[in-house]
Amino acid sequence: MIEASLTTNSSATPSPFSEFITGARDTIPLVVGAIPFGLIFGTLALGSGLSFGGTMAMSAFVFAGSAQFIALGLVGVGTSWPLIVLTTFVVNLRHILYSATLAPHVSHLSRRWQIPLAFWLTDETFVVVANRYAQAINSPQTHWYYLGSAVLMYANWQLCTFLGLTIGQLLPNAATWGLDFAMPVTFIGMVIPYLKNRPMITSVIVSGIVALVAYPVPHQMGLMIAALAGIVTGVVVEYWQPSKESNNRTTL
Amino acid sequence: MNEIYLIAGMTLVTFSIRYSMFAIAGRIEFPKRLVNALRYVPPAVLTAIIVPAVLIPSGDEIHLSYTNPYLVGALIALGVGWFSKNLLLTIIIGMLAFWGWQYIIAF
């Protein structure tokens, strides 16, 4: 990332192509992290009840790792599709924040640019691109950087889904190998970075306890109840904890 | 389960969310309380999935015991992730712990 900044800080305006390549290059570490995730998704998909084509289509059209995993888990237990779509909505709500953060930087672009860039807005690309804009490298070509990051993430996700699907097929009785543990273990790894303060930790504990208690609730609604309980708990704990900065309770 | 409806619905909601703020770029201010609350969504949702998957692996009753390899694997993954902050390592060690523990308790 440092090397990339040095290169593009030179006086000459970077070409669209060099921005595209730099964006892709800066995304490589996050791609490495996404590879097992994609492979596991592809491997688990058939066992959860999705078809081969449906799995590829989900990766191609939805392109949202955690939502796809959650959908897989819900398909596996026979949840109705409207509820899975609703869960996807809740799980992906965080993208509103990403969208809001990047919006000022893409407002000058045509719809032809905005639509694909929005479609490809993942957690990983968001982090890389927001960092680029924050570096105050005011290149008029930064949308090419965004595109480079997005295309690499997308290509990797499709490839890993496909490899997971095909390798998963080759493994005899993959379901009895305990690959169903891969999903919770991946989620554990994803939750840990959030556990930085008391409101977050309390939120997660309450969500977990409510998820157990509400587990028998039909249609996987226990998940929604638990998530909402966790969110409300986090907000309330944050509101009531002594503020370190001042007396006001501004949360941002 | 209708796969086509499922994928079309997921595509629509996901894209709508991602595009929403691009569409109204710079013309609206987000309520701070909502922005703040949304930060809790990913860990809360993920945890609500993890905990039953680990503690109710059979799908009918809570299995809170050292003979539950899901629980043992999850605790080890939690420890590895907490100290290493490395997603890849967390997944690999967690899976190995899960398999190892399954093997050990089979004796």
Interface residues (C-beta under 8 A of the other chain):
Chain A: V32 G33 P36 I40 G49 L50 S51 G54 A57 M58 F61 V62 F63 A64 S66 A67 Q68 I70 A71 G73 V75 V77 G78 S80 W81 P82 I84 V85 T87 T88 F89 V90 V91 N92 L93 R94 H95 I96 L97 Y98 S99 A100 L102 A103 P104 V106 S107 Q114 I115 L117 A118 F119 L121 G178 D180 F181 A182 M183 P184 V185 T186 F187 I188 G189 M190 V191 I192 P193 Y194 L195 P199 M200 S203 V204 S207 G208 I209 V210 A211 L212 Y215 G222 L223 A226 A227 L228 A229 G230 I231 G234 V235 E238 T250 T251 L252
Chain B: M1 N2 E3 Y5 L6 I7 A8 G9 M10 T11 L12 V13 T14 F15 I17 R18 Y19 S20 M21 F22 A23 I24 A25 G26 F30 K32 R33 V35 N36 A37 L38 R39 Y40 V41 P42 P43 A44 V45 L46 T47 A48 I49 I50 V51 P52 A53 V54 L55 I56 P57 G59 I62 P69 Y70 G73 A74 A77 L78 G81 W82 K85 L87 L88 T90 I91 I92 G94 M95 F98 W99 Q102
